Amino acid sequence: MNKKLFYLLIVLMSLSLIGIIFVQGYWISSSVDAKREQFSFNARQALSAVVDRIENRELEDYYYPVQKMVDSIGLPDELSFEEYFYINEDLVNNEITLYSSGILQEDFKITAPGVTGEEGDSIEFKRYANRRSTQIIKRGSVDGNESSTSNRIQEFSRLLDYEKYQFSGIVSDIANRIPIHNRVTEEEISKLLTIELVERNLETDFEFGVYSNDLLTRVRSKDFKFRKSAPGYSEPIFLYDKDVSDYSLYVQFPGEKKFVISSILGMAGLSIIFTLIIVIAYSSALHQLNKQRQISQIKTDFINNMTHEFKTPIATINLALDALKNSKISSSPEKVAYYQGLIREENKRMHGQVENVLRISKLEKNELDINKERLDMHELVEDASNHILLLVEDRGGYINLHLDAERTPVLANESHFTNVLVNIMDNAVKYTPEDRAPEIDVYTENTKDSIVIKIKDKGDGMSKTVQKKVFDKFYREHTGDIHNVKGHGLGLAYAKRIVDDHQGEISVESEKGMGSTFIIKLPLISL
């Protein structure tokens, strides 16, 4: 993938993800605000309804006893009546329909219940009634030919709402003389608030108190305490027809925040979960995309390196074959044998390189047969060092073995594990600069139920970044010239797979320019 296109894709995907997260956050914030506004609206409605019910209850407490007294008195002190008429003529049936409607006002002067004071204290009370009548008259009776009406319908009804409205002013004056705790109780307010809140689906805790000119009265809930942090709602109580009331009912909802959050918790939780899934999927996709890009680059380097590795032996073989065609060379048995040996060695070298690729491929497919048996680790270490000893001595170096482990039996495959040790020691030789002699020290020691093998060299060493990738397949450190050290980046990947298959661990400790130490830890078997 083109580098610019790769980074453009990452930027676009990142912006999209950030946009999704922003939208989800904005939606959750908007939902919380909407729920808070809805809660506030319903709370105010419930509080207003409670105040209305308390006022109506007090009004009825005064109104119905007075109404009962009025009914028992019978006749009012004063009576006035106003009536309106409407006439409709029906020429077909020779009839006249007379409609009438009027309001009857009755004035009473009585002592109201609950009023205490000097003897003779009384209140004036007006009661209104509505009378409606319908009268059908034959036209002849109007002319004097008929003496009676053919039909008469009358209706009479009380104007209770109007009476109660007029009576509220009287009740207000009377009730203001009574202490607030005798007009309304904590139990009544609590019960009415609970009912109104349940009807509005606001089943949450609340505390309330009745204030008189900003001073808290005795009418309050048990745990009421003014809290600035808790939202509060106030509504004037016992206002009746006045503009201002001396009392106000103040309600706080300590659990409003919890109630609002719990109301959107389900959808918000799902939104967060799905957003996290998208983030995880995006991160995984980005990681895999970057990994595939790295693998693609590594494979490209591997192919280039493999081409270089094959190019040299193929060129050598071609030159040797051309030389054998020369009559002067073919007539000399010694030179023929030399060139034949050269062709054989180069062919063997290419075969070994192919075997390395096939071996790691079989490991990836779990097709490599690894039969394990009881072996002595010290014997494996000595055998592997003997494979490398000639190369080390050829460059004037050494291999020192410090075999201090007292317990050495392991369950391992002799061939594969020997190859692991040889690969690590071979790397120690290859990554030692040409102007220095290879110096390799091998240590063994026991830790609990394991044996630890440390292979230490004084070569080029490696950076922290390289240490994290050194066991990756095809990985090779770039040094400006990728072919300055022969190899395909398969040796340590192969070593790690074999050690893992032996239920062991392999790691490296290194510092640039100070050499490296490879550490292998394998479980011991009982004697």
C-alpha positions in Angstrom: 0.0 0.0 0.0 1.2 3.5 -0.8 2.6 5.2 2.3 0.6 8.4 1.7 -2.6 6.4 1.1 -2.0 4.4 4.2 -1.6 7.5 6.4 -4.6 9.2 4.7 -6.7 6.1 5.5 -5.6 6.2 9.2 -6.5 9.9 9.4 -9.9 9.4 7.9 -10.7 6.4 10.1 -9.5 8.3 13.2 -11.6 11.3 12.4 -14.7 9.1 11.8 -14.1 7.4 15.1 -13.7 10.7 17.0 -16.9 11.9 15.3 -18.8 8.9 16.5 -17.5 9.3 20.0 -18.4 13.0 20.0 -21.9 12.3 18.6 -22.5 9.7 21.3 -21.2 12.0 24.0 -23.4 14.8 22.7 -26.5 12.5 22.6 -25.9 11.3 26.2 -25.4 14.9 27.4 -28.6 16.1 25.6 -30.5 13.2 27.0 -29.5 14.0 30.5 -30.5 17.7 30.0 -33.8 16.7 28.5 -34.5 14.3 31.4 -33.6 17.0 33.9 -36.0 19.5 32.2 -38.7 16.9 32.1 -38.1 16.1 35.8 -38.2 19.8 36.7 -41.5 20.3 34.7 -43.2 17.2 36.3 -41.9 18.2 39.7 -43.4 21.7 39.4 -46.7 20.3 38.1 -46.9 17.8 41.0 -46.1 20.6 43.5 -48.8 22.9 42.0 -51.3 20.0 42.1 -50.5 19.4 45.7 -51.0 23.0 46.6 -54.3 23.1 44.8 -55.5 20.0 46.5 -54.6 21.4 49.9 -56.3 24.7 49.2 -59.5 22.9 48.0 -59.5 20.7 51.0 -59.3 23.7 53.3 -62.0 25.6 51.3 -64.3 22.6 51.5 -63.6 22.3 55.3 -65.2 25.7 55.7 -67.7 25.7 52.8 -69.7 22.5 53.5 -70.4 23.2 57.2 -71.6 26.7 56.2 -73.6 25.3 53.4 -75.3 22.9 55.8 -76.1 25.8 58.1 -77.5 27.8 55.2 -79.8 25.0 54.2 -81.0 24.6 57.8 -81.8 28.3 58.0 -84.1 28.2 55.0 -84.8 31.8 54.1 -82.2 34.3 53.2 -82.0 37.8 54.7 -82.2 39.4 51.3 -83.3 38.1 47.9 -82.8 39.5 44.4 -83.5 38.0 41.0 -82.7 39.0 37.5 -84.3 37.2 34.5 -83.8 37.3 30.7 -86.3 36.2 28.1 -86.1 34.9 24.5 -89.1 34.3 22.3 -89.3 32.1 19.2 -92.4 31.8 17.0 -93.4 28.6 15.1 -96.0 29.7 12.4 -96.4 26.1 11.1 -97.5 24.7 14.4 -99.1 28.0 15.5 -97.0 28.0 18.7 -94.9 30.5 20.6 -91.9 29.2 22.6 -90.8 31.4 25.5 -87.3 30.8 27.0 -86.2 32.4 30.2 -83.0 32.4 32.2 -82.2 34.1 35.4 -79.8 34.3 38.4 -81.2 34.2 41.9 -79.0 35.9 44.6 -79.6 35.0 48.3 -77.7 37.0 51.0 -77.0 35.3 54.4 -75.4 36.7 57.5 -74.2 33.9 59.8 -71.4 33.0 62.1 -68.8 30.8 60.4 -67.5 27.6 62.1 -63.9 27.9 63.3 -64.2 31.7 63.9 -63.4 32.7 67.5 -63.8 36.2 68.7 -66.4 38.6 70.3 -69.9 37.5 70.4 -71.8 38.4 67.3 -68.9 38.0 64.9 -70.4 37.0 61.6 -69.8 36.9 57.9 -71.9 37.8 55.0 -72.5 34.9 52.5 -74.0 35.2 49.1 -75.5 32.1 47.4 -76.3 32.1 43.7 -78.6 29.8 41.8 -79.5 29.6 38.1 -83.1 29.1 37.0 -83.9 28.2 33.4 -87.5 27.6 32.0 -89.1 26.8 28.7 -92.8 27.6 28.0 -94.7 26.7 24.9 -97.9 28.7 24.3 -100.6 28.3 21.6 -101.1 31.4 19.6 -104.8 31.3 20.5 -104.2 31.8 24.2 -102.3 35.0 23.4 -105.4 36.2 21.6 -107.6 35.2 24.5 -109.0 32.0 22.8 -107.2 29.6 25.0 -106.7 29.9 28.8 -103.8 27.5 29.5 -100.3 26.6 28.2 -99.7 23.4 26.4 -96.2 22.6 27.9 -93.9 24.0 30.6 -90.4 23.0 31.4 -88.3 24.5 34.3 -84.7 23.8 35.4 -83.0 25.1 38.6 -79.4 24.5 39.4 -76.9 25.7 42.0 -73.8 27.7 41.0 -71.4 25.8 43.4 -68.2 26.8 41.7 -69.1 30.4 41.6 -70.1 30.2 45.3 -66.9 28.5 46.3 -64.8 31.1 44.4 -66.7 33.9 46.2 -66.3 32.1 49.5 -62.5 31.7 49.1 -61.9 35.3 50.0 -63.8 34.8 53.3 -61.9 31.6 54.1 -58.6 33.4 53.4 -59.4 36.0 56.0 -60.6 33.5 58.6 -57.8 30.9 58.1 -55.0 33.5 58.3 -55.8 33.7 62.1 -55.0 30.0 62.5 -51.4 28.7 62.9 -50.1 26.9 59.8 -49.6 23.6 61.6 -53.3 23.5 62.3 -54.1 24.2 58.6 -52.0 21.5 57.0 -49.9 18.6 58.3 -46.7 16.9 57.3 -48.6 13.6 56.7 -51.0 15.3 54.3 -48.3 16.9 52.2 -46.2 13.7 52.1 -49.2 11.7 51.0 -50.3 14.1 48.3 -46.7 14.6 47.0 -46.3 10.8 46.8 -49.5 10.4 44.9 -48.8 13.2 42.5 -45.2 12.1 41.8 -46.2 8.5 41.2 -48.9 9.7 38.7 -46.1 11.5 36.9 -43.6 8.5 37.1 -41.3 10.4 39.5 -40.8 7.7 42.1 -37.9 9.3 43.9 -37.1 10.5 47.4 -38.1 14.0 48.5 -37.9 16.4 51.5 -40.2 19.4 52.0 -40.8 22.3 54.3 -43.3 25.1 54.6 -41.8 28.6 54.9 -43.5 31.6 56.3 -42.0 34.8 55.0 -38.7 32.9 54.3 -38.7 31.3 57.8 -39.1 27.6 58.1 -42.2 26.5 60.0 -42.9 23.4 62.0 -44.5 21.8 59.0 -41.7 20.0 57.4 -40.5 16.4 56.7 -38.5 14.6 59.3 -35.1 14.8 57.5 -35.6 18.2 55.8 -32.6 20.3 55.6 -31.9 23.0 53.1 -29.2 21.9 50.7 -27.8 24.2 48.1 -26.5 21.2 46.1 -30.0 19.6 45.8 -32.4 21.2 43.3 -35.5 22.8 45.0 -38.9 23.9 43.9 -41.1 26.4 45.6 -44.8 27.1 45.2 -47.0 29.6 47.2 -49.6 27.9 49.3 -53.0 29.2 50.5 -52.8 32.0 47.9 -56.5 31.9 47.0 -57.5 35.1 45.2 -54.6 37.2 46.6 -51.5 38.2 44.7 -49.1 37.2 47.4 -49.2 34.5 50.0 -47.5 34.4 53.4 -46.6 30.8 53.0 -44.7 28.7 50.4 -44.2 25.0 50.1 -40.5 24.2 49.3 -39.6 20.7 48.0 -36.1 19.2 47.4 -35.3 16.0 45.5 -31.9 14.7 46.8 -32.2 11.7 44.4 -32.9 13.7 41.3 -29.4 13.2 39.8 -29.6 9.4 40.5 -33.2 9.3 39.1 -32.2 11.2 35.9 -29.1 9.0 35.3 -31.0 5.8 36.0 -33.7 6.8 33.5 -31.2 6.9 30.6 -28.7 4.4 32.0 -29.9 1.5 29.8 -29.6 3.3 26.5 -26.5 5.2 27.5 -24.9 1.9 28.6 -25.7 0.3 25.3 -24.4 3.3 23.5 -21.1 3.2 25.5 -20.7 -0.5 25.0 -21.3 -0.3 21.2 -18.9 2.7 21.0 -16.2 0.7 23.0 -16.7 -2.2 20.6 -16.2 0.2 17.7 -13.0 1.6 19.3 -11.7 -1.9 20.1 -12.5 -3.1 16.5 -10.9 0.1 15.1 -7.8 -0.3 17.2 -7.5 -4.0 16.3 -8.0 -3.2 12.6 -5.4 -0.4 12.8 -3.0 -2.8 14.6 -3.5 -5.5 12.0 -3.2 -3.1 9.1 0.0 -1.7 10.5 1.2 -5.3 11.2 0.4 -6.4 7.7 2.2 -3.4 6.3 5.3 -4.3 8.4 5.0 -7.9 7.3 4.7 -6.8 3.7 7.9 -4.7 4.1 9.7 -7.6 5.9 8.7 -10.0 3.2 9.9 -7.6 0.5 13.3 -7.4 2.4 13.3 -11.2 2.7 12.8 -11.7 -1.0 15.5 -9.2 -1.8 17.8 -10.8 0.6 17.0 -14.3 -0.6 17.6 -13.2 -4.2 21.0 -11.9 -3.1 21.8 -15.1 -1.2 20.9 -17.3 -4.2 22.6 -15.0 -6.8 26.1 -15.5 -5.4 26.1 -19.4 -5.4 24.3 -19.5 -8.7 27.0 -17.2 -10.2 29.7 -19.3 -8.6 28.2 -22.5 -10.0 28.0 -21.0 -13.5 31.6 -19.8 -13.4 32.7 -23.3 -12.3 30.7 -24.9 -15.1 32.3 -22.6 -17.6 35.7 -23.3 -16.3 35.1 -27.1 -16.6 34.4 -26.6 -20.3 37.8 -25.1 -20.7 40.2 -27.8 -22.2 43.1 -26.7 -20.0 40.9 -27.2 -16.8 39.3 -30.4 -17.9 42.7 -32.0 -18.6 43.8 -31.4 -15.0 42.2 -33.8 -12.6 43.0 -31.7 -9.6 41.3 -28.6 -11.0 38.3 -30.6 -12.1 38.0 -32.0 -8.5 38.3 -28.4 -7.1 35.5 -27.0 -9.3 33.3 -30.0 -8.6 33.8 -29.6 -4.9 33.0 -25.8 -5.3 29.8 -26.7 -7.2 28.8 -29.2 -4.5 29.4 -26.8 -1.6 27.4 -24.0 -3.3 24.6 -26.4 -4.0 24.7 -27.5 -0.4 24.5 -23.9 0.7 21.4 -23.2 -1.4 19.8 -26.5 -0.2 20.4 -25.4 3.4 18.8 -22.0 2.8 15.7 -23.7 1.2 15.6 -26.1 4.2 15.4 -23.2 6.6 12.5 -21.7 4.7 10.7 -25.0 4.6 11.4 -25.7 8.2 9.8 -22.5 9.5 6.9 -23.0 7.1 6.2 -26.5 8.6 6.4 -25.0 12.1 3.7 -22.4 11.1 1.5 -25.3 9.9 2.3 -27.5 12.8 3.6 -30.1 10.4 7.1 -30.5 11.9 7.4 -33.7 13.8 9.1 -33.1 17.1 9.6 -36.3 19.1 11.0 -35.6 22.6 13.1 -37.8 24.8 15.1 -37.5 28.1 18.3 -35.7 27.4 21.2 -34.1 29.4 21.2 -30.4 28.7 25.0 -30.1 29.3 25.6 -32.7 26.5 23.4 -30.6 24.2 25.3 -27.4 25.0 28.7 -29.2 24.4 27.5 -30.7 21.1 26.2 -27.3 19.8 29.4 -25.5 20.8 31.5 -28.1 18.9 29.5 -27.2 15.7 30.5 -23.5 16.0 34.0 -24.0 17.5 35.9 -24.2 14.2 34.2 -20.9 13.0 35.1 -19.2 16.2 38.7 -20.4 16.3 39.1 -19.5 12.6 38.5 -15.8 13.6 40.7 -16.1 16.7 37.9 -16.2 19.2 36.8 -18.6 21.9 33.8 -20.4 23.4 33.9 -20.8 27.2 31.4 -23.1 28.9 30.4 -22.4 32.5 28.2 -25.4 33.2 27.2 -24.8 36.9 23.7 -26.4 36.9 23.5 -29.5 39.1 20.3 -30.8 37.7 20.3 -31.1 33.9 17.7 -33.7 32.6 15.2 -32.3 30.2 12.5 -33.6 27.8 13.6 -32.3 24.4 14.2 -33.2 20.8 17.9 -33.5 20.3 18.1 -32.4 16.7 15.9 -29.3 17.0 17.2 -28.1 20.3 20.7 -28.4 19.1 19.8 -26.3 16.1 18.4 -23.7 18.5 21.7 -23.4 20.4 23.7 -23.5 17.2 21.6 -20.7 15.6 22.1 -18.4 18.7 25.9 -19.1 18.8 26.1 -18.6 15.0 24.5 -15.2 15.4 27.0 -14.3 18.1 29.8 -15.0 15.5 28.1 -13.3 12.6 27.2 -10.1 14.6 30.7 -9.7 15.9 32.6 -7.1 13.8 35.2 -8.5 11.4 37.9 -6.6 13.2 37.2 -8.4 16.5 37.4 -12.0 17.6 34.2 -13.6 18.7 33.9 -14.1 22.4 31.1 -16.4 23.6 30.4 -17.5 27.1 27.7 -20.1 27.9 26.3 -20.4 31.5 23.9 -22.9 33.0 22.2 -22.7 36.4 19.1 -24.1 38.2 16.1 -22.1 39.4 13.5 -24.2 41.3 12.3 -26.8 38.8 14.0 -25.3 35.7 17.4 -25.0 34.0 18.5 -21.7 32.6 21.0 -21.4 29.7 22.6 -18.1 29.1 24.6 -17.5 25.9 26.5 -14.3 26.1 28.6 -12.6 23.4 30.5 -9.3 23.0 29.2 -8.4 19.5 27.3 -5.4 18.1 24.4 -5.8 20.5 20.9 -4.4 19.7 18.6 -1.5 20.6 15.4 -1.9 22.7 13.3 -1.6 19.5 15.2 -4.5 17.9 14.9 -6.6 21.0 11.1 -6.5 20.8 11.1 -7.8 17.2 14.1 -10.0 17.1 12.0 -13.2 17.4 9.6 -12.2 14.6 9.7 -14.2 11.4 11.7 -12.5 8.6 12.8 -9.7 10.8 16.4 -8.4 10.4 17.9 -5.2 11.7 18.6 -2.6 9.0 22.2 -1.4 9.1 22.3 0.7 5.9 23.4 -2.4 3.9 20.9 -5.2 4.4 23.3 -7.8 3.1 26.3 -7.0 5.4 25.3 -10.1 7.5 24.1 -13.2 5.8 20.7 -14.6 6.8 17.0 -14.5 6.2 15.6 -13.5 9.6 14.4 -17.1 10.3 16.9 -18.4 12.8 15.6 -16.8 16.0 12.0 -17.2 14.9 12.7 -20.9 14.5 14.4 -20.9 17.9 11.4 -19.3 19.7 9.0 -21.8 18.1 11.1 -24.8 19.2 11.5 -23.4 22.8 7.8 -22.7 23.0 7.0 -26.2 21.9 9.2 -27.4 24.7 7.1 -25.4 27.2 10.1 -23.1 27.7 10.9 -19.4 27.6 13.4 -17.5 25.5 14.4 -13.8 25.9 17.3 -11.5 25.2 19.1 -8.8 27.1 21.2 -6.5 25.1 22.7 -3.0 24.8 23.9 -1.4 21.5 27.6 -1.9 21.1 27.9 -4.0 24.3 26.9 -7.4 23.1 23.8 -9.6 23.8 22.8 -12.3 26.2 20.1 -14.9 25.1 18.4 -16.6 28.0 16.6 -20.0 27.6 14.6 -21.5 30.4 13.4 -25.1 30.2 11.5 -27.2 32.8 13.4 -30.1 34.3 12.1 -33.7 34.6 12.5 -35.8 37.6 15.3 -38.3 37.9 
